[in-house]
Amino acid sequence: MEFIAVHSGAGFQSESKQSKYLNACKEACSNGMQLLINGKSAIDAVVEAISTLEDNQITNAGLGSNLCNNGTVECDASIMDGKSLNWAAVGALSGVKNPIKVTKLMLSEQLKEQPFGLIAPNILVGEGAKRWSIERGCELSDNLVTEGAKATYNKYKRKIEGSDPIEVKARRLDTVGAIAIDAAGNLAAGVSSGGILLKNPGRVGQAAMYGSGIWAQDNVAVTTSGVGEYLVKTLFARECASQLLTIDDRLNVEKIHNVFVNNFIESPFLKSVNGVKSAGVICAHLDQSKSIIEFLWAHNTPTMSIAYCCRNSQPKTIFSKLPEKTEMFIQSIPFKINSAIT
């Protein structure tokens, strides 16, 4: 039954870097699956996969993240357990190597009885999040700024200072995410991001917002990517999950398509947006009555890099491209539980 899928972001990923994105996804997928095979939980697998992506400087998460407009790195991340429905997040976190690992610690503390009737946090941001991480022994990093991120920052900083428009396809929106199903049939979802390029320090995006970056509930897990402000306003992850949880005669592809169009692109909450409303999503739906896991992904960005696998199979990678003159792309892959993905 074990399954895992990851993505390295929905945005514009150049053909020249295609192999790097796919290799990053493949490695993350493989590392997460290894834990599942060894009997670890879906939460463990999601954290391992995302940590792998955070450590790879090709992604906009952890090392190599987009820089704020003052040249610093601030990261968002969150995780959700589909069984307990607990959720934990950090926002605008700096100086911590793997933000997703902080959310796992926070998630575990929510399950413990707190002294004096205190309540464990769901989300911590900024300096408070960093201090909490340090107190619990999380690995720090003095410098998450890479030469590549610095070059991109300088390039677009000059454009803005010169009042030059930034092409939509050049905007780096590559939030990373993972979803997993463990041997017990429990699902989990996680997300991590360095945020949009040249953001204001202190900005918190969808990766740290409830119902926006991820959702995991019962037999469904979802993680999103794209323009964080728009995903937050539309609660995009929860909307996708809610549709997949709805029992009716519609195919899951149809459900996700409807959410993407009606609850995002044409959402009344985004009626004031004149530009491109960019988003991407990967989903897992477990139907134990039919012994089927269905993996879906959709995006309206130029590209999205993905990897997925189940037990007894090697990770499969996809460099998903938006066909010309189409509003969005959506794909579904169903497969029998305990069988290899073909």
C-alpha positions as CSV (number, residue, x, y, z in Angstrom):
1,M,0.0,0.0,0.0
2,E,3.0,2.3,0.5
3,F,3.0,5.3,-1.8
4,I,4.8,8.6,-2.1
5,A,4.8,11.5,-4.5
6,V,6.8,14.8,-4.6
7,H,7.1,17.9,-6.7
8,S,9.8,20.6,-6.9
9,G,7.4,23.3,-7.7
10,A,4.9,24.6,-10.3
11,G,6.4,27.5,-12.3
12,F,8.9,27.9,-15.1
13,Q,11.7,25.4,-15.0
14,S,14.0,25.7,-17.9
15,E,14.7,22.7,-20.2
16,S,18.4,23.1,-19.4
17,K,17.7,22.3,-15.8
18,Q,15.1,19.7,-16.4
19,S,17.4,16.8,-15.4
20,K,18.4,18.5,-12.2
21,Y,14.8,19.1,-11.1
22,L,13.8,15.5,-12.0
23,N,16.8,14.0,-10.2
24,A,16.0,16.1,-7.1
25,C,12.5,14.7,-7.2
26,K,13.6,11.2,-7.8
27,E,16.1,11.3,-4.9
28,A,13.4,12.7,-2.5
29,C,10.9,10.1,-3.6
30,S,13.4,7.3,-3.1
31,N,14.5,8.5,0.3
32,G,10.9,8.8,1.5
33,M,9.9,5.4,0.2
34,Q,12.8,3.8,1.9
35,L,11.3,4.9,5.3
36,L,7.9,3.6,4.3
37,I,9.4,0.2,3.4
38,N,11.1,0.1,6.8
39,G,7.7,0.6,8.5
40,K,7.9,4.3,9.2
41,S,4.8,6.6,9.1
42,A,3.6,8.7,6.2
43,I,4.6,11.8,8.3
44,D,8.2,10.4,8.5
45,A,8.3,9.8,4.8
46,V,7.0,13.3,3.9
47,V,9.5,14.9,6.2
48,E,12.4,12.9,4.7
49,A,11.4,13.6,1.1
50,I,11.0,17.4,1.7
51,S,14.2,17.6,3.7
52,T,16.0,16.1,0.7
53,L,14.5,18.8,-1.5
54,E,15.4,21.5,1.0
55,D,19.0,20.3,0.9
56,N,19.1,20.5,-2.9
57,Q,19.9,24.0,-4.0
58,I,18.0,23.6,-7.3
59,T,14.8,24.1,-5.3
60,N,13.2,27.2,-3.8
61,A,13.2,25.7,-0.3
62,G,15.8,25.6,2.4
63,L,19.2,26.0,0.8
64,G,18.9,28.0,-2.5
65,S,15.6,29.7,-1.5
66,N,14.5,32.9,-3.1
67,L,15.9,36.0,-1.4
68,C,13.8,38.6,0.2
69,N,14.1,42.2,-1.1
70,N,16.8,42.8,1.6
71,G,18.9,39.8,0.4
72,T,18.0,37.4,3.3
73,V,16.3,34.0,3.3
74,E,13.1,33.4,5.1
75,C,11.3,30.0,4.8
76,D,7.8,28.7,5.3
77,A,6.8,25.1,5.8
78,S,3.9,23.0,7.1
79,I,2.8,19.4,7.6
80,M,-0.5,17.7,8.2
81,D,-1.4,14.2,9.5
82,G,-4.5,12.8,7.8
83,K,-5.3,10.5,10.7
84,S,-5.1,12.9,13.7
85,L,-5.9,15.9,11.5
86,N,-3.2,17.8,13.4
87,W,-1.3,20.5,11.5
88,A,1.9,22.4,12.2
89,A,3.7,25.2,10.5
90,V,6.5,27.8,10.6
91,G,6.6,31.1,8.7
92,A,9.3,33.6,7.9
93,L,11.9,31.3,9.5
94,S,15.6,32.1,9.0
95,G,18.8,30.3,9.8
96,V,17.3,26.8,10.1
97,K,18.6,24.1,7.7
98,N,15.3,22.1,7.3
99,P,12.2,24.0,8.2
100,I,10.0,21.0,7.6
101,K,11.8,19.1,10.5
102,V,10.7,21.9,12.8
103,T,7.0,21.4,11.8
104,K,7.4,17.7,12.6
105,L,8.6,18.4,16.1
106,M,5.8,20.8,16.6
107,L,3.3,18.2,15.4
108,S,4.7,15.7,17.9
109,E,4.3,18.2,20.7
110,Q,0.7,18.7,19.9
111,L,0.2,15.0,20.9
112,K,1.8,15.5,24.3
113,E,0.1,16.7,27.4
114,Q,1.5,20.2,28.2
115,P,2.3,21.3,31.7
116,F,0.0,23.7,33.6
117,G,-2.7,23.4,30.9
118,L,-0.6,25.1,28.2
119,I,-1.4,24.5,24.6
120,A,1.2,23.5,22.1
121,P,1.4,25.8,19.1
122,N,0.1,25.2,15.6
123,I,2.3,27.8,14.0
124,L,5.3,29.9,14.9
125,V,6.9,32.6,12.8
126,G,10.0,34.7,12.6
127,E,12.4,35.0,15.6
128,G,10.0,33.1,17.8
129,A,10.0,30.1,15.4
130,K,13.8,30.2,15.3
131,R,14.2,30.4,19.0
132,W,11.8,27.4,19.4
133,S,13.8,25.5,16.9
134,I,17.1,26.2,18.6
135,E,15.7,25.1,22.0
136,R,14.8,21.7,20.5
137,G,18.2,21.1,18.8
138,C,17.2,21.7,15.2
139,E,20.2,22.0,12.9
140,L,21.0,25.6,12.0
141,S,22.7,27.0,8.9
142,D,24.7,30.2,8.9
143,N,24.1,30.7,5.2
144,L,21.2,29.4,3.0
145,V,22.1,31.9,0.2
146,T,23.5,30.2,-2.9
147,E,25.3,31.9,-5.7
148,G,22.5,31.0,-8.0
149,A,19.9,32.6,-5.8
150,K,22.1,35.6,-5.4
151,A,22.5,36.0,-9.1
152,T,18.8,35.8,-9.7
153,Y,18.2,38.3,-6.9
154,N,20.7,40.8,-8.4
155,K,19.2,40.4,-11.9
156,Y,15.6,41.1,-10.9
157,K,16.5,43.7,-8.3
158,R,18.1,45.7,-11.1
159,K,15.0,45.2,-13.3
160,I,12.8,46.6,-10.6
161,E,15.0,49.5,-9.8
162,G,15.1,50.2,-13.5
163,S,11.3,49.9,-13.7
164,D,11.5,47.0,-16.1
165,P,8.7,44.4,-16.0
166,I,9.5,40.9,-14.9
167,E,8.2,38.3,-17.3
168,V,5.6,36.0,-15.9
169,K,7.5,32.9,-16.9
170,A,10.6,34.1,-15.2
171,R,9.0,34.3,-11.8
172,R,10.3,31.5,-9.5
173,L,7.4,30.0,-7.7
174,D,8.9,26.6,-7.0
175,T,7.4,25.6,-3.6
176,V,8.2,22.0,-3.0
177,G,5.9,19.4,-1.5
178,A,5.2,15.7,-0.8
179,I,2.3,13.4,0.0
180,A,2.5,9.8,1.3
181,I,0.5,6.8,2.3
182,D,2.0,4.3,4.8
183,A,1.5,0.6,5.3
184,A,-1.4,1.2,7.8
185,G,-3.2,3.3,5.2
186,N,-2.6,6.7,6.9
187,L,-1.9,9.7,4.7
188,A,0.2,12.9,5.2
189,A,1.1,16.0,3.3
190,G,3.9,18.5,3.6
191,V,5.2,21.7,1.9
192,S,8.2,23.9,2.1
193,S,9.1,27.2,0.4
194,G,11.5,30.1,0.3
195,G,8.6,32.2,-0.9
196,I,8.3,34.5,-3.9
197,L,11.3,36.3,-5.2
198,L,12.0,39.7,-3.7
199,K,9.3,39.4,-1.1
200,N,9.1,41.7,1.9
201,P,10.8,40.3,5.0
202,G,8.2,38.8,7.3
203,R,5.9,37.8,4.5
204,V,4.2,34.5,5.1
205,G,3.0,32.5,2.1
206,Q,0.7,29.5,1.5
207,A,3.3,27.0,2.7
208,A,2.6,28.1,6.2
209,M,-1.1,28.8,6.0
210,Y,-3.8,26.4,7.1
211,G,-5.8,24.9,4.2
212,S,-3.7,26.7,1.6
213,G,-0.4,24.8,1.2
214,I,-1.5,21.4,2.2
215,W,-4.4,19.3,3.4
216,A,-4.5,15.6,4.6
217,Q,-7.7,14.1,5.8
218,D,-8.8,10.5,6.0
219,N,-8.1,9.0,2.6
220,V,-6.9,12.2,0.8
221,A,-3.7,14.2,0.8
222,V,-2.9,17.4,-1.2
223,T,0.0,19.8,-1.5
224,T,0.1,22.9,-3.6
225,S,2.5,25.3,-5.3
226,G,2.2,28.7,-7.0
227,V,1.5,32.3,-6.1
228,G,1.1,32.1,-2.3
229,E,-1.2,35.1,-1.9
230,Y,-3.7,33.6,-4.3
231,L,-3.6,30.1,-2.8
232,V,-4.1,31.6,0.6
233,K,-7.2,33.7,-0.5
234,T,-8.8,30.6,-2.0
235,L,-7.8,28.0,0.6
236,F,-6.8,26.0,-2.5
237,A,-5.4,22.8,-0.8
238,R,-8.5,22.4,1.4
239,E,-10.9,23.0,-1.6
240,C,-9.1,20.3,-3.6
241,A,-9.3,17.9,-0.7
242,S,-12.9,18.6,0.0
243,Q,-13.9,17.8,-3.5
244,L,-11.9,14.5,-3.5
245,L,-13.6,13.6,-0.2
246,T,-17.1,14.2,-1.8
247,I,-18.7,10.9,-2.8
248,D,-20.6,11.2,-6.1
249,D,-20.4,10.0,-9.6
250,R,-17.8,12.4,-10.9
251,L,-14.3,11.3,-11.7
252,N,-11.6,12.8,-9.5
253,V,-10.0,14.5,-12.6
254,E,-13.3,16.3,-13.1
255,K,-13.4,17.3,-9.4
256,I,-9.9,18.8,-9.5
257,H,-10.6,20.5,-12.8
258,N,-13.7,22.2,-11.4
259,V,-11.8,23.3,-8.3
260,F,-9.0,24.7,-10.3
261,V,-11.3,26.7,-12.6
262,N,-14.2,27.6,-10.4
263,N,-12.5,28.0,-7.0
264,F,-9.2,29.4,-8.2
265,I,-8.9,30.9,-11.7
266,E,-12.4,32.3,-11.6
267,S,-12.7,32.6,-7.8
268,P,-14.5,35.7,-6.6
269,F,-11.7,36.2,-4.0
270,L,-9.3,36.8,-6.9
271,K,-11.6,39.0,-9.0
272,S,-9.2,42.0,-8.5
273,V,-6.2,40.1,-9.8
274,N,-5.4,41.2,-13.4
275,G,-2.3,39.0,-13.9
276,V,-1.8,35.3,-14.3
277,K,-3.2,33.2,-11.4
278,S,-0.5,30.5,-11.2
279,A,-0.9,27.3,-9.3
280,G,0.0,23.6,-9.2
281,V,-1.2,20.7,-7.1
282,I,-0.5,17.0,-6.5
283,C,-3.1,14.8,-4.8
284,A,-3.5,11.2,-3.6
285,H,-6.8,9.5,-3.1
286,L,-7.0,6.1,-1.4
287,D,-10.0,3.9,-2.2
288,Q,-9.6,0.8,0.0
289,S,-12.9,-0.6,-1.1
290,K,-11.6,-0.9,-4.6
291,S,-8.0,-1.4,-3.6
292,I,-7.0,1.6,-5.7
293,I,-4.7,4.6,-5.1
294,E,-5.2,7.4,-7.5
295,F,-2.5,10.0,-8.0
296,L,-3.4,13.3,-9.7
297,W,-1.6,16.4,-10.6
298,A,-2.6,19.7,-12.2
299,H,-1.0,23.0,-13.0
300,N,-1.5,26.1,-15.2
301,T,2.1,27.1,-15.0
302,P,4.5,26.3,-17.9
303,T,6.1,23.3,-16.1
304,M,5.9,21.2,-13.0
305,S,8.5,18.5,-12.0
306,I,7.1,15.4,-10.3
307,A,8.2,12.0,-9.0
308,Y,6.1,9.2,-7.5
309,C,6.4,5.5,-6.6
310,C,4.9,2.7,-4.6
311,R,6.5,-0.2,-2.8
312,N,8.4,-2.6,-5.1
313,S,8.8,0.0,-7.9
314,Q,11.4,2.6,-8.8
315,P,10.4,6.3,-8.7
316,K,9.0,7.6,-12.0
317,T,9.7,11.2,-12.9
318,I,7.6,13.5,-15.0
319,F,8.5,16.9,-16.4
320,S,4.9,18.1,-16.9
321,K,4.4,20.8,-19.5
322,L,1.4,23.0,-20.1
323,P,0.2,22.4,-23.7
324,E,0.0,25.5,-25.9
325,K,-3.2,27.4,-25.9
326,T,-4.7,25.5,-22.9
327,E,-5.9,26.9,-19.6
328,M,-4.5,24.2,-17.4
329,F,-3.1,20.6,-17.5
330,I,-4.4,17.8,-15.4
331,Q,-3.5,14.1,-15.2
332,S,-4.6,11.1,-13.2
333,I,-2.8,7.7,-12.6
334,P,-4.8,5.0,-10.8
335,F,-3.1,1.8,-9.8
336,K,-3.9,-1.3,-7.7
337,I,-2.7,-1.4,-4.1
338,N,0.4,-3.6,-3.7
339,S,1.1,-3.5,-7.4
340,A,4.0,-1.7,-9.1
341,I,3.3,1.5,-10.9
342,T,3.5,1.1,-14.7
